[in-house]
Amino acid sequence: MSIVRTLPVLFMLCIQAAAASPTRWVASWGASPQARWDDSFILPVGVPASFEQQSVRDVVRLSVGGRRLRIVLSNRHGATPLHVGQMRVGLAGDGAAVVGGSSRAVTFGGSVHASAAPGAVLVSDPVDLPAGALARLAITTYYPAPTPVSTFHWGAQQTPYLVRGNATAAADLPAATRFAGRAFLNAVLVEAPAAARSVVVLGDSITDGNGSSPDQDRRWTDVLAQRLAPAGVGVVNAGISGARLLGDRMGANALARFDQDVLAQPGVASVIVMMGINDIGWPGSPFAPHDAAMSAEQVISNLRQLIARARAHNVRIVGATLIPFEGALAGTPFEGHYSPAKEAVRQRVNRWIVSGGHFDAVFDADAVLRDPARPSRMRAEYDSGDHLHPGDAGYRALAHALDLSELMEKSGRRAEPDGARRRPRR
């Protein structure tokens, strides 16, 4: 369905809310927090162990825009308070540059200094910085005291800048170094028109965008944000590389983080769930060499729980099928991710997703990416090269295949009873 045909549907669904209030706070960008792991795990953390008298500049791209914004930091996994010395935000230019005249001070309860207790989040005061849909922001945070980086977001799809001293007011950071991932930055909220809503995508590395071009906003959620921006609908990426429905390690399991990463997002109307491939692929691989094999029933049981949680909060839930992964990570130190037995589990889970009528809607991501001549393998033109993650073209195909009208209909709609055949839109 085209954007032109979809926009009237989205606006009509929100017209009553628009009449009641002129604006509302909506989540426009996010990065799900993870706990730092130790050196016994096969993957490096990739972020500094701590900050002290250093500034971090994060560049983020909004989805929905607004006239004011709030910055959210997370100390979810911290054992000590998180202290912020100063923060500024402005419109991002090239590289680490801030567009002239756009820099604004960020305060917390009227103060430039702030502290978040262990396990807490830190939400800024509203910042008067009008930013349109898909605008890029530069957020610079100064950490004066020793600050262990215990809460972070892993991955190289967006890389921050690190510099000595308080550089929050600097127009550019020519002497900065860079690192992979995020430290403490959790979300950006915008004050948007009352009709605005957000879609949260709960997933793993495929949602987080592994295999896409770094710092180019080419994850499938980025492309989805471009499609939804004209309707005033935001997209929050709640993907964590290595995330699982059942296990922890690279981020808490899906049920443990569902409340904070999905339900707590302001303005959330829908959630897309694309998870389970790591639950299937990790056991017996270097990621989880001693874990027992995962059954389809175990994966399905946890998907049922996510459905129940979303329905209890009147949030529409869309289930995405698990994409092909034959040959995943073969010839790398992570060999063992794929096997024919694991493929059989994936197929059983996908049959349940598309045929059961359990979700409010189904997104058949598997049908978009699979090779027609060999359905257990990803199409070569969509493959990043590791046979597990799509590349830019694959992510673009995923985002354009999603029927936008399925995202914003009323939660709890069930077109067929359990066990009835459901034909997904592709």
KEMI-152703 format. One record per residue (C-alpha): residue in one letter; x, y, z. Coordinates in nm, 3 decimals. Layout:
+-----+---------+---------+---------+
: res :    east :   north :      up :
+-----+---------+---------+---------+
:   A :       X :       Y :       Z :
...
+-----+---------+---------+---------+
***
This chain:
+-----+---------+---------+---------+
: res :    east :   north :      up :
+-----+---------+---------+---------+
:   M :   0.000 :   0.000 :   0.000 :
:   S :   0.140 :   0.341 :  -0.093 :
:   I :   0.197 :   0.627 :   0.150 :
:   V :  -0.067 :   0.832 :  -0.029 :
:   R :  -0.333 :   0.567 :   0.032 :
:   T :  -0.215 :   0.500 :   0.388 :
:   L :  -0.197 :   0.855 :   0.526 :
:   P :  -0.574 :   0.913 :   0.548 :
:   V :  -0.609 :   0.591 :   0.747 :
:   L :  -0.344 :   0.699 :   0.998 :
:   F :  -0.483 :   1.049 :   1.043 :
:   M :  -0.843 :   0.935 :   1.087 :
:   L :  -0.734 :   0.698 :   1.363 :
:   C :  -0.582 :   0.987 :   1.557 :
:   I :  -0.839 :   1.265 :   1.498 :
:   Q :  -1.015 :   1.234 :   1.836 :
:   A :  -0.687 :   1.269 :   2.027 :
:   A :  -0.593 :   1.570 :   1.818 :
:   A :  -0.915 :   1.747 :   1.913 :
:   A :  -0.855 :   1.694 :   2.286 :
:   S :  -0.500 :   1.833 :   2.313 :
:   P :  -0.279 :   2.046 :   2.086 :
:   T :   0.048 :   1.863 :   2.156 :
:   R :   0.187 :   1.555 :   2.326 :
:   W :   0.526 :   1.406 :   2.410 :
:   V :   0.628 :   1.126 :   2.176 :
:   A :   0.937 :   0.905 :   2.162 :
:   S :   1.126 :   0.993 :   1.844 :
:   W :   1.458 :   0.808 :   1.887 :
:   G :   1.590 :   0.539 :   2.118 :
:   A :   1.877 :   0.305 :   2.201 :
:   S :   1.800 :   0.020 :   2.440 :
:   P :   2.036 :   0.001 :   2.741 :
:   Q :   2.258 :  -0.302 :   2.798 :
:   A :   2.466 :  -0.413 :   3.093 :
:   R :   2.841 :  -0.422 :   3.039 :
:   W :   2.973 :  -0.779 :   3.017 :
:   D :   3.309 :  -0.916 :   3.124 :
:   D :   3.601 :  -1.037 :   2.914 :
:   S :   3.485 :  -1.401 :   2.927 :
:   F :   3.234 :  -1.333 :   2.648 :
:   I :   3.341 :  -1.386 :   2.288 :
:   L :   3.261 :  -1.028 :   2.178 :
:   P :   3.442 :  -0.718 :   2.306 :
:   V :   3.239 :  -0.441 :   2.469 :
:   G :   3.390 :  -0.176 :   2.243 :
:   V :   3.323 :   0.127 :   2.465 :
:   P :   3.560 :   0.294 :   2.715 :
:   A :   3.561 :   0.151 :   3.066 :
:   S :   3.486 :   0.492 :   3.212 :
:   F :   3.477 :   0.865 :   3.146 :
:   E :   3.647 :   1.135 :   3.352 :
:   Q :   3.668 :   1.502 :   3.257 :
:   Q :   3.558 :   1.398 :   2.909 :
:   S :   3.275 :   1.493 :   2.673 :
:   V :   3.079 :   1.257 :   2.449 :
:   R :   2.898 :   1.387 :   2.141 :
:   D :   2.625 :   1.161 :   2.004 :
:   V :   2.467 :   1.227 :   1.666 :
:   V :   2.114 :   1.089 :   1.633 :
:   R :   1.843 :   1.118 :   1.371 :
:   L :   1.489 :   1.182 :   1.489 :
:   S :   1.187 :   1.017 :   1.332 :
:   V :   0.892 :   1.243 :   1.416 :
:   G :   0.970 :   1.611 :   1.473 :
:   G :   0.847 :   1.869 :   1.722 :
:   R :   0.891 :   2.220 :   1.860 :
:   R :   1.058 :   2.112 :   2.187 :
:   L :   1.250 :   1.804 :   2.296 :
:   R :   1.372 :   1.615 :   2.602 :
:   I :   1.688 :   1.405 :   2.637 :
:   V :   1.677 :   1.081 :   2.837 :
:   L :   1.985 :   0.916 :   2.990 :
:   S :   1.974 :   0.572 :   3.149 :
:   N :   2.163 :   0.437 :   3.448 :
:   R :   1.964 :   0.112 :   3.433 :
:   H :   2.263 :  -0.112 :   3.495 :
:   G :   2.472 :   0.121 :   3.707 :
:   A :   2.588 :   0.035 :   4.058 :
:   T :   2.666 :   0.398 :   4.142 :
:   P :   2.494 :   0.732 :   4.065 :
:   L :   2.541 :   0.875 :   3.716 :
:   H :   2.662 :   1.236 :   3.738 :
:   V :   2.628 :   1.479 :   3.449 :
:   G :   2.830 :   1.800 :   3.459 :
:   Q :   2.671 :   1.971 :   3.160 :
:   M :   2.482 :   1.893 :   2.840 :
:   R :   2.397 :   2.080 :   2.522 :
:   V :   2.201 :   1.986 :   2.212 :
:   G :   2.190 :   2.136 :   1.866 :
:   L :   2.116 :   2.052 :   1.507 :
:   A :   2.391 :   1.833 :   1.362 :
:   G :   2.596 :   1.939 :   1.065 :
:   D :   2.870 :   1.738 :   0.894 :
:   G :   3.065 :   1.498 :   1.112 :
:   A :   3.075 :   1.620 :   1.472 :
:   A :   2.979 :   1.978 :   1.385 :
:   V :   2.684 :   2.164 :   1.534 :
:   V :   2.488 :   2.399 :   1.306 :
:   G :   2.568 :   2.757 :   1.403 :
:   G :   2.315 :   2.925 :   1.631 :
:   S :   2.129 :   2.600 :   1.710 :
:   S :   2.312 :   2.494 :   2.028 :
:   R :   2.094 :   2.494 :   2.341 :
:   A :   2.172 :   2.424 :   2.706 :
:   V :   1.999 :   2.119 :   2.851 :
:   T :   1.883 :   2.144 :   3.211 :
:   F :   1.742 :   1.902 :   3.466 :
:   G :   1.504 :   2.059 :   3.715 :
:   G :   1.646 :   2.396 :   3.616 :
:   S :   2.010 :   2.294 :   3.681 :
:   V :   2.286 :   2.214 :   3.433 :
:   H :   2.412 :   1.950 :   3.678 :
:   A :   2.220 :   1.626 :   3.733 :
:   S :   2.245 :   1.283 :   3.887 :
:   A :   2.063 :   0.955 :   3.824 :
:   A :   2.048 :   0.690 :   4.094 :
:   P :   2.147 :   0.331 :   4.013 :
:   G :   1.876 :   0.178 :   3.798 :
:   A :   1.711 :   0.513 :   3.723 :
:   V :   1.664 :   0.728 :   3.416 :
:   L :   1.736 :   1.099 :   3.390 :
:   V :   1.488 :   1.306 :   3.187 :
:   S :   1.578 :   1.662 :   3.091 :
:   D :   1.361 :   1.969 :   3.105 :
:   P :   1.199 :   2.066 :   2.773 :
:   V :   1.447 :   2.227 :   2.534 :
:   D :   1.320 :   2.489 :   2.293 :
:   L :   1.475 :   2.357 :   1.973 :
:   P :   1.231 :   2.311 :   1.686 :
:   A :   1.337 :   2.009 :   1.483 :
:   G :   1.158 :   1.867 :   1.182 :
:   A :   1.095 :   1.504 :   1.105 :
:   L :   1.419 :   1.317 :   1.032 :
:   A :   1.630 :   1.603 :   1.168 :
:   R :   1.976 :   1.514 :   1.301 :
:   L :   2.078 :   1.624 :   1.649 :
:   A :   2.419 :   1.656 :   1.813 :
:   I :   2.396 :   1.584 :   2.187 :
:   T :   2.709 :   1.658 :   2.390 :
:   T :   2.743 :   1.541 :   2.751 :
:   Y :   3.026 :   1.628 :   2.990 :
:   Y :   3.121 :   1.380 :   3.262 :
:   P :   3.348 :   1.558 :   3.515 :
:   A :   3.390 :   1.280 :   3.774 :
:   P :   3.502 :   0.917 :   3.722 :
:   T :   3.201 :   0.756 :   3.551 :
:   P :   3.206 :   0.379 :   3.493 :
:   V :   3.034 :   0.297 :   3.163 :
:   S :   2.811 :   0.027 :   3.306 :
:   T :   2.504 :   0.106 :   3.093 :
:   F :   2.567 :   0.121 :   2.720 :
:   H :   2.438 :   0.016 :   2.378 :
:   W :   2.665 :  -0.210 :   2.172 :
:   G :   2.731 :  -0.175 :   1.801 :
:   A :   2.900 :   0.024 :   1.529 :
:   Q :   2.598 :   0.152 :   1.336 :
:   Q :   2.628 :   0.488 :   1.511 :
:   T :   2.962 :   0.599 :   1.652 :
:   P :   2.997 :   0.885 :   1.906 :
:   Y :   3.282 :   1.133 :   1.945 :
:   L :   3.497 :   1.148 :   2.260 :
:   V :   3.712 :   1.444 :   2.363 :
:   R :   3.895 :   1.567 :   2.671 :
:   G :   3.744 :   1.845 :   2.881 :
:   N :   3.409 :   2.019 :   2.869 :
:   A :   3.336 :   2.051 :   2.497 :
:   T :   2.961 :   2.087 :   2.523 :
:   A :   2.967 :   2.433 :   2.365 :
:   A :   3.223 :   2.350 :   2.095 :
:   A :   3.102 :   2.398 :   1.738 :
:   D :   3.319 :   2.109 :   1.618 :
:   L :   3.548 :   1.846 :   1.771 :
:   P :   3.855 :   1.815 :   1.543 :
:   A :   4.063 :   1.634 :   1.808 :
:   A :   3.796 :   1.379 :   1.900 :
:   T :   3.834 :   1.003 :   1.890 :
:   R :   3.547 :   0.767 :   1.816 :
:   F :   3.412 :   0.446 :   1.965 :
:   A :   3.147 :   0.194 :   1.872 :
:   G :   2.818 :   0.210 :   2.059 :
:   R :   2.632 :   0.442 :   2.292 :
:   A :   2.699 :   0.528 :   2.655 :
:   F :   2.399 :   0.619 :   2.875 :
:   L :   2.202 :   0.796 :   2.599 :
:   N :   1.863 :   0.625 :   2.597 :
:   A :   1.600 :   0.834 :   2.414 :
:   V :   1.494 :   1.162 :   2.261 :
:   L :   1.134 :   1.273 :   2.314 :
:   V :   0.969 :   1.547 :   2.111 :
:   E :   0.668 :   1.766 :   2.176 :
:   A :   0.467 :   1.690 :   1.866 :
:   P :   0.111 :   1.748 :   1.744 :
:   A :  -0.145 :   1.551 :   1.941 :
:   A :  -0.207 :   1.315 :   1.649 :
:   A :   0.153 :   1.190 :   1.664 :
:   R :   0.222 :   0.832 :   1.768 :
:   S :   0.523 :   0.602 :   1.781 :
:   V :   0.597 :   0.249 :   1.666 :
:   V :   0.858 :   0.058 :   1.868 :
:   V :   1.052 :  -0.220 :   1.698 :
:   L :   1.166 :  -0.485 :   1.950 :
:   G :   1.440 :  -0.697 :   1.803 :
:   D :   1.798 :  -0.817 :   1.786 :
:   S :   2.094 :  -0.731 :   1.560 :
:   I :   1.875 :  -0.736 :   1.251 :
:   T :   1.667 :  -0.454 :   1.399 :
:   D :   1.979 :  -0.287 :   1.539 :
:   G :   2.111 :  -0.277 :   1.182 :
:   N :   2.424 :  -0.494 :   1.185 :
:   G :   2.548 :  -0.516 :   0.828 :
:   S :   2.422 :  -0.170 :   0.730 :
:   S :   2.655 :   0.119 :   0.650 :
:   P :   2.771 :   0.284 :   0.977 :
:   D :   2.655 :   0.639 :   1.047 :
:   Q :   2.438 :   0.644 :   0.733 :
:   D :   2.094 :   0.574 :   0.889 :
:   R :   2.036 :   0.272 :   0.665 :
:   R :   1.885 :   0.028 :   0.911 :
:   W :   1.540 :  -0.096 :   0.818 :
:   T :   1.393 :   0.107 :   1.103 :
:   D :   1.554 :   0.421 :   0.956 :
:   V :   1.387 :   0.357 :   0.621 :
:   L :   1.059 :   0.282 :   0.799 :
:   A :   1.090 :   0.617 :   0.978 :
:   Q :   1.122 :   0.790 :   0.641 :
:   R :   0.802 :   0.620 :   0.523 :
:   L :   0.606 :   0.711 :   0.837 :
:   A :   0.734 :   1.067 :   0.884 :
:   P :   0.469 :   1.230 :   0.661 :
:   A :   0.199 :   1.082 :   0.887 :
:   G :   0.358 :   1.213 :   1.207 :
:   V :   0.439 :   0.860 :   1.326 :
:   G :   0.773 :   0.805 :   1.501 :
:   V :   0.988 :   0.492 :   1.503 :
:   V :   1.189 :   0.382 :   1.806 :
:   N :   1.457 :   0.119 :   1.748 :
:   A :   1.456 :  -0.117 :   2.049 :
:   G :   1.691 :  -0.363 :   1.885 :
:   I :   1.988 :  -0.509 :   2.073 :
:   S :   2.253 :  -0.714 :   1.896 :
:   G :   2.250 :  -1.064 :   2.042 :
:   A :   1.915 :  -1.009 :   2.211 :
:   R :   1.702 :  -1.314 :   2.290 :
:   L :   1.351 :  -1.386 :   2.405 :
:   L :   1.472 :  -1.613 :   2.682 :
:   G :   1.838 :  -1.551 :   2.764 :
:   D :   2.046 :  -1.259 :   2.884 :
:   R :   2.409 :  -1.168 :   2.808 :
:   M :   2.392 :  -0.906 :   2.534 :
:   G :   2.106 :  -0.722 :   2.697 :
:   A :   1.826 :  -0.850 :   2.917 :
:   N :   1.579 :  -1.098 :   2.773 :
:   A :   1.278 :  -0.957 :   2.589 :
:   L :   1.025 :  -1.012 :   2.866 :
:   A :   1.252 :  -0.845 :   3.122 :
:   R :   1.298 :  -0.528 :   2.914 :
:   F :   0.956 :  -0.508 :   2.748 :
:   D :   0.808 :  -0.263 :   3.000 :
:   Q :   1.095 :  -0.014 :   2.987 :
:   D :   1.194 :  -0.045 :   2.621 :
:   V :   0.842 :  -0.064 :   2.476 :
:   L :   0.551 :   0.015 :   2.707 :
:   A :   0.720 :   0.311 :   2.879 :
:   Q :   0.786 :   0.495 :   2.550 :
:   P :   0.564 :   0.806 :   2.534 :
:   G :   0.306 :   0.785 :   2.259 :
:   V :   0.362 :   0.419 :   2.176 :
:   A :   0.072 :   0.282 :   1.973 :
:   S :   0.226 :  -0.028 :   1.818 :
:   V :   0.516 :  -0.267 :   1.861 :
:   I :   0.676 :  -0.486 :   1.596 :
:   V :   0.845 :  -0.797 :   1.739 :
:   M :   1.123 :  -0.956 :   1.532 :
:   M :   1.301 :  -1.185 :   1.776 :
:   G :   1.393 :  -1.549 :   1.821 :
:   I :   1.674 :  -1.618 :   1.576 :
:   N :   1.941 :  -1.589 :   1.848 :
:   D :   1.743 :  -1.817 :   2.080 :
:   I :   1.760 :  -2.074 :   1.801 :
:   G :   2.112 :  -2.003 :   1.673 :
:   W :   2.315 :  -1.944 :   1.990 :
:   P :   2.296 :  -2.286 :   2.164 :
:   G :   2.598 :  -2.497 :   2.077 :
:   S :   2.775 :  -2.202 :   1.911 :
:   P :   3.062 :  -1.999 :   2.061 :
:   F :   2.801 :  -1.752 :   2.191 :
:   A :   2.639 :  -2.013 :   2.417 :
:   P :   2.837 :  -2.339 :   2.384 :
:   H :   2.675 :  -2.509 :   2.683 :
:   D :   2.313 :  -2.404 :   2.629 :
:   A :   2.058 :  -2.672 :   2.542 :
:   A :   1.896 :  -2.660 :   2.200 :
:   M :   1.592 :  -2.433 :   2.179 :
:   S :   1.255 :  -2.576 :   2.079 :
:   A :   0.992 :  -2.400 :   1.871 :
:   E :   0.751 :  -2.438 :   2.162 :
:   Q :   0.981 :  -2.241 :   2.392 :
:   V :   1.010 :  -1.957 :   2.140 :
:   I :   0.635 :  -1.953 :   2.079 :
:   S :   0.557 :  -1.954 :   2.452 :
:   N :   0.755 :  -1.634 :   2.499 :
:   L :   0.602 :  -1.469 :   2.195 :
:   R :   0.262 :  -1.544 :   2.349 :
:   Q :   0.371 :  -1.364 :   2.664 :
:   L :   0.474 :  -1.055 :   2.467 :
:   I :   0.135 :  -1.057 :   2.295 :
:   A :  -0.041 :  -1.074 :   2.632 :
:   R :   0.169 :  -0.790 :   2.774 :
:   A :   0.102 :  -0.565 :   2.474 :
:   R :  -0.271 :  -0.636 :   2.476 :
:   A :  -0.294 :  -0.559 :   2.849 :
:   H :  -0.164 :  -0.209 :   2.769 :
:   N :  -0.375 :  -0.159 :   2.455 :
:   V :  -0.065 :  -0.157 :   2.237 :
:   R :  -0.102 :  -0.311 :   1.893 :
:   I :   0.149 :  -0.594 :   1.835 :
:   V :   0.278 :  -0.702 :   1.495 :
:   G :   0.471 :  -1.029 :   1.465 :
:   A :   0.758 :  -1.052 :   1.216 :
:   T :   0.872 :  -1.387 :   1.086 :
:   L :   1.234 :  -1.494 :   1.138 :
:   I :   1.452 :  -1.437 :   0.833 :
:   P :   1.662 :  -1.708 :   0.659 :
:   F :   2.005 :  -1.782 :   0.808 :
:   E :   2.154 :  -2.084 :   0.632 :
:   G :   2.533 :  -2.055 :   0.640 :
:   A :   2.520 :  -1.783 :   0.907 :
:   L :   2.869 :  -1.684 :   1.027 :
:   A :   3.028 :  -1.985 :   0.854 :
:   G :   3.405 :  -1.960 :   0.828 :
:   T :   3.423 :  -1.712 :   1.119 :
:   P :   3.510 :  -1.759 :   1.488 :
:   F :   3.131 :  -1.782 :   1.545 :
:   E :   3.085 :  -2.098 :   1.336 :
:   G :   2.794 :  -2.313 :   1.454 :
:   H :   2.513 :  -2.060 :   1.445 :
:   Y :   2.323 :  -2.256 :   1.178 :
:   S :   2.229 :  -2.622 :   1.142 :
:   P :   1.947 :  -2.809 :   0.964 :
:   A :   1.792 :  -2.884 :   1.303 :
:   K :   1.790 :  -2.514 :   1.392 :
:   E :   1.638 :  -2.435 :   1.052 :
:   A :   1.353 :  -2.677 :   1.129 :
:   V :   1.282 :  -2.485 :   1.451 :
:   R :   1.279 :  -2.154 :   1.262 :
:   Q :   1.033 :  -2.294 :   1.010 :
:   R :   0.798 :  -2.418 :   1.285 :
:   V :   0.806 :  -2.079 :   1.458 :
:   N :   0.733 :  -1.900 :   1.131 :
:   R :   0.440 :  -2.128 :   1.053 :
:   W :   0.293 :  -2.043 :   1.393 :
:   I :   0.340 :  -1.669 :   1.336 :
:   V :   0.177 :  -1.657 :   0.993 :
:   S :  -0.100 :  -1.914 :   1.041 :
:   G :  -0.219 :  -1.880 :   1.399 :
:   G :  -0.389 :  -1.539 :   1.404 :
:   H :  -0.225 :  -1.467 :   1.739 :
:   F :  -0.071 :  -1.128 :   1.658 :
:   D :  -0.279 :  -0.826 :   1.561 :
:   A :  -0.095 :  -0.837 :   1.226 :
:   V :   0.188 :  -1.029 :   1.063 :
:   F :   0.493 :  -0.896 :   0.879 :
:   D :   0.640 :  -1.180 :   0.673 :
:   A :   1.003 :  -1.067 :   0.672 :
:   D :   1.110 :  -1.418 :   0.576 :
:   A :   0.912 :  -1.395 :   0.249 :
:   V :   1.081 :  -1.063 :   0.167 :
:   L :   1.440 :  -1.182 :   0.209 :
:   R :   1.448 :  -1.553 :   0.129 :
:   D :   1.599 :  -1.694 :  -0.190 :
:   P :   1.313 :  -1.846 :  -0.394 :
:   A :   1.549 :  -2.120 :  -0.515 :
:   R :   1.669 :  -2.201 :  -0.163 :
:   P :   1.427 :  -2.066 :   0.101 :
:   S :   1.655 :  -2.144 :   0.395 :
:   R :   1.909 :  -1.893 :   0.259 :
:   M :   1.892 :  -1.515 :   0.218 :
:   R :   1.883 :  -1.371 :  -0.133 :
:   A :   2.240 :  -1.283 :  -0.236 :
:   E :   2.156 :  -0.924 :  -0.327 :
:   Y :   2.012 :  -0.865 :   0.021 :
:   D :   2.290 :  -1.038 :   0.217 :
:   S :   2.556 :  -0.831 :   0.397 :
:   G :   2.794 :  -1.122 :   0.341 :
:   D :   2.764 :  -1.312 :   0.671 :
:   H :   2.437 :  -1.487 :   0.572 :
:   L :   2.272 :  -1.368 :   0.892 :
:   H :   2.233 :  -0.991 :   0.856 :
:   P :   2.095 :  -0.806 :   0.553 :
:   G :   2.295 :  -0.528 :   0.395 :
:   D :   2.163 :  -0.185 :   0.299 :
:   A :   1.955 :  -0.324 :   0.010 :
:   G :   1.802 :  -0.595 :   0.229 :
:   Y :   1.708 :  -0.351 :   0.502 :
:   R :   1.554 :  -0.118 :   0.247 :
:   A :   1.350 :  -0.405 :   0.103 :
:   L :   1.225 :  -0.499 :   0.450 :
:   A :   1.108 :  -0.147 :   0.531 :
:   H :   0.931 :  -0.100 :   0.199 :
:   A :   0.753 :  -0.437 :   0.223 :
:   L :   0.578 :  -0.351 :   0.549 :
:   D :   0.211 :  -0.254 :   0.508 :
:   L :   0.186 :   0.073 :   0.700 :
:   S :  -0.187 :   0.037 :   0.756 :
:   E :  -0.120 :  -0.270 :   0.972 :
:   L :   0.072 :  -0.061 :   1.225 :
:   M :  -0.190 :   0.178 :   1.352 :
:   E :  -0.518 :  -0.014 :   1.356 :
:   K :  -0.680 :  -0.085 :   1.689 :
:   S :  -0.499 :  -0.325 :   1.925 :
:   G :  -0.655 :  -0.662 :   1.991 :
:   R :  -0.808 :  -0.720 :   1.646 :
:   R :  -0.811 :  -1.090 :   1.566 :
:   A :  -0.929 :  -1.170 :   1.217 :
:   E :  -0.924 :  -1.546 :   1.275 :
:   P :  -0.942 :  -1.772 :   1.580 :
:   D :  -0.640 :  -1.968 :   1.697 :
:   G :  -0.538 :  -2.229 :   1.444 :
:   A :  -0.714 :  -2.061 :   1.148 :
:   R :  -0.512 :  -1.990 :   0.838 :
:   R :  -0.401 :  -1.626 :   0.805 :
:   R :  -0.267 :  -1.490 :   0.479 :
:   P :  -0.007 :  -1.222 :   0.561 :
:   R :   0.028 :  -0.909 :   0.353 :
:   R :   0.365 :  -0.893 :   0.181 :
+-----+---------+---------+---------+
***
